Amino acid sequence: MVCGRAGLLTATTVAIDGSKFKAVNSRDRNFTKAKVAKRLEQIEASIERYLSELETADRQPSTPEIKVTRLKDKVGRLKQEIERMKAIGAQLAKVEDTQISFTDPDARSMQGTGKATGTVGYNVQCAVETKHHLIVAHEVTNAVNDRHQLSGMAQQAKEALGAEAIEVIADRGFHDSKELLACDQAGVTAYVPSFSTSNAKAEGRFDKQDFVYKAAEDVYLCPAGERLTYRFTNEEEAKSCGTTGQRQRPALAVR
């Protein structure tokens, strides 16, 4: 409200993204059905290994008694761990969610941008206006991805800016047809890249991402050195597609 009164919220374009914030809950205190099953498999393998060592010790009278006792203690603790895992599995079967966190119940295991960078925490959504880079709306969620967050955050940003219509920019992690429709119905124009479903690369052909658009000339540069020029706009199923040749092609430029 202070920023609004100071005239700092005049932009009508916002960028939306989510950030993973780590919770107090460690990864060892977060469980899924797959994690419980894997842990049970590991425990069974460990028990088999210790039992094998006990059998070897029984055949060797010179084995120190303290070693035998230690192996039996390990087997005993592992059997207790099996019961604990089974109890957690029973809890998971009763809840609607697919995860259980024992320290921060609302925290969820979320995949990071790199490999093996999972974090147990929260997905904090932020909408930032593009003129002064001020956060105009935010929300703490435990959604494991951004797929269904776009329209809600866009509407919050629209209300905060007090605008009748706004534009929203987000990465492809937010791409969802229902969310885009909800934005359109709320007076929000969303710019979100879609996921690539093309088999061009696998088939040895160039993909759309290999083409470079030159806005000043309104042409696309092909990796083979050719120039794809805009010819006309064709409409199919209420969708306008820019066409770069005499025959209709997949849209390289949208008009």
C-alpha angles and dihedrals in degrees: 000000000000091000090049093052089048090056094245097125100067096118118104096195124080135181117220127200141150128233128199112234116194117237127212086253110102123218089251089062095052121081140186128179090257092049092050091049092050092047091051090051091052092048092050090051091050092049091051090051094050093046089053089052090050091053090051090049091051090056091052112063090190092067109119113250091228090063092052091049092049092051091050090050091052092051090049093051092048091052088053089051089053090057090048092051091049090052091051089048089053090052091051090052090058100048127079092223122077095228141056124201116189102193101038105021092196095050119103135195108254130185116240128215094266132056117282092004099125115156130196103221146077137311106231113198119206133184115201124191111231101226104060097008094237121157105243099175137014138171134187111224137167093217106136092220140018097246097111100031103082105086095042094051092042092055091048090052091048091054092046092052092044091225128146091220134011140180122236129202121196138154125257092269086079095052111126126140095221092050091049091050091050089051092051092050090050095053095260122133107207126200107198125152115231127231115266112250096169122124091202095113093048090050093050097253132122117269126219089257089063091064120087120213118218106200095190092059097028092230138120120229114222119216086238090062098257125131119230109205128196113256110168145327120256126191123214125172090349091305122118117220126189110225127211102191144027091272121062111262136180108285114275093166125028118215 
